[in-house]
Amino acid sequence: MHIPDGFLNNNLAGGLLVGALGMLGYCFSKVFKAVTVFAGISAGNDGNTNTRFNSFGSSKGVDKYFQKLVIIALWVFAFQMFNIPVQSATSAHLIGGVFAAVLVGPFLGFITISFVLVIQSLFSDGGIMALGANIFNMAFIGSFASYYIYKILSRNYYIAILLACFFSVLIASLSCLVELGISGTISFTTAFKDMMKLHLAAAFLETIITLALLKTFKNLIGDINE
């Protein structure tokens, strides 16, 4: 699903990159606002800033929280090591977006997956110029949008995770195919069967691993959704 450089036309790649950067800026602003609320930052009359940490208990609580974000990112790296080449397209693999978003919410989930994709692009796992497309497919669809599938159906936890995982993998792979088809890199109809068949199996595996990891990690991090 990682699109290499040279697979997309310049206009599409550039447009998606601008959109990805805009979305990252928006998500960073939301996270910054949430952190200041959690930290209880307020300016006094003398202009000094007083800090109290309500939800985390102390500044050490904030540090531990962000350390756990790094652990989540490392698990997403591990998720995406499952990689099967698709002859007529790119590759089939897990995403880890639902895992990240359910634990830390859609905004931090988007940032976490995007961070992973940026690091991977530096090591030729997905192109730098194609980074906007990969962020759209795997961070926006695979994490941000998938989170709201989970949220809408969250009264039935297991069904919510199942459908969110299937949405994240199948719709992200379909988006990848559309982008490659528009760019004339592949024939959409030729690649569709191979790509979707392999990602259907990947969606089952993503669901199982996501449920197992969420059971472990939710006890450590909690469910911070917004």
N, C-alpha and C positions, 0 to 999 in steps of 0.2 A: 504493500500500500504506500510505502515511501516512494514518492515520485523523484527520479533523478533529474539533474539539470539536462536541458536539451529535449525533454519530453513534452514541454508545454510551449505554446507560442508566447512571445514576449509580452503582448498586451494582456493576456489572461494571467500570466505569472506576475506581472507588475501590479495589476489590479488587485489580485488576491493578496499580494504582499502588503500593499497599502491598507487593505481592509484588516489584515491580521495585526498590523501595527496599531491601527486605530482601536481594535478590540482589546489588545494588550494594554494600551493606555487607559481605556475605560475600566478594565478589570483591576489594574493597579490602583486606580483612584478609589474604587469601591473597597479594596482590601485596606488601603491606607486609612480610609474613613472608619472602617470596622475596627482596625487596630487601635485608633485613637479613642474610640468609644470604649473598647474593652479596657484600654489602659486608663480610662477616666481622666484624660488630659484636659485641664481647664486653666485659663489664664487668670491670675489674681489681679486685684486692683493696682498692685505695685508693678505689674508687667511681668512678674516672674511666673514660671510655669510649675504648677504643682502636679505631681503624678501619683496616682493610686491605681493599683491593679486589682480590679474587682473579680473578673472571671478567672484570671490566671493566678491570683493570690499575690504575686510578686513579679518583679522583672525577670527572675529566674524561671517563673512559669511561662512567660512569653518566650524566653530562650529555648526552653524545652519543647514548646509547641513548634517552633520553627525548625528545631532539630528533627522533629518527627516528620515535618514536611520533606526534609531531605531524604529520610528513610522511605517515604512514599515514592519520591522521585526515583530512588534506586530500585524499588520494586516495579515501577513502570518500565524502567530500563530492562529488567528481567522479563517482564511480560512480553516486551517487543523483541526479545531474542528468539522467540518462536517465529520462524520466518520461512515460508515455503515459496520458492520462485513460481510465478505463473507465466507460462510460456508466451501467451499472447498479450500479457499486460505487465505488471510489475511484480508484486509479491503479495502473499496472504499472511497475515499475522494478527496477533492479539494487540489490543490497544491499551487497556488499563484505565481508560477514562472514567468509567462508572465507579471503579474502585476509588480513584482519587476524588471525584466530585462528591460522592456520598459521604466520605470522611471529612472533607474540608469545605464543601460547598462548591457551587458552579464557578465562582470567580477564581478562587485559588486552584480549583481543579483545572481550569483553562490555563492558568499561568504555569502550573506544574507540568502539564503535558507539553506546552509550548517550550518550556525550558529544556525538557528532554529532547524534543525535536531539534532545537538549536544545537545542542551538544552533538547529537547524532549527525547533523549535517556537516559539522566540522570534520567528521571522520568518514565522510562520503556515504553515509547511510541516509539517503535523501539529499537532494541538491540544495545549495544555498539560494539560488535564484528561484527554486521551486518551493522554498520554505513557506511562503504564504499559502500555497495550495495544501501542503501537508498540515499546516496549522489549522486551516479551515476544516479539512477532512477529519483529522484525529483529535484536535483540541476543541474546536467549536462543536462539530457534530458528535465526535466520540466522547466528549466530556460535558461541555456546557449544555447542549441541547438534550443530550441523553439524561442528564440530571433531572430535567423537568418531566420526562417520562416517568422516572422513578418517583418523583415528588407527587405527581398526579395520582399514581397508583399505590402510594406508600401504605395505605391501610392494609394491603395484602403484601407484606414485605417480600416474600419469595417470588411472587408473580411480578412485582415491581422491578426487582433486580433482573429477573429473566428477560422481561421485555426491554428494559433499558439496555442490557448487554447486547441483545439481538439488534436493537435499533442502532446502537453505537457502531457495531461491526459492519452490518449489512448496508446501512445508509452511507456510512463513511466510504465503504468500498464502491458503492454505486456512484457516489460523488466523484471519486477518483476516476472511474471509468468515463463519466460524462466529460470531465476535464481533458482526459487523454483523447476522447473522441472528437471534442471540439477542436483540439489542436491538430487533429489529423495524424496523431502518432499511431493509433490503432483503429481497427474497426470495432465499434461498440458492440455490434451483434456477434462478432467472432469471439471477442474477449469475455462477453457477459457470462456465458455458461461456465467457463473455467473459473473466473474470478468469484462468482457468487456461490458456486458449489463448494469451493475451498473455504470461503468465508462463512458459509453456513456451519461447517464443522468447527471453524474457529470460534463462532458465536457460542456454540455449546460449551467449548472448553473455556472460553472467557467467563461464562456464567458460573461454572463450577469453581474456577480459581478465585473469581471475585467474591463469591459467597464465603469460601474458606478464609480468604484474607480479611474480609470485613469482620468476620466473627472474631478474629484475633486482634485486629487493630482498633475496632470501635471501643474496646475496653481501655485502650491506652489513650486514644485521642478524643473520643466522644464524637457526637454527631453535630458539627457546626455547619449549618445549612445556608446561612445567608450572611 
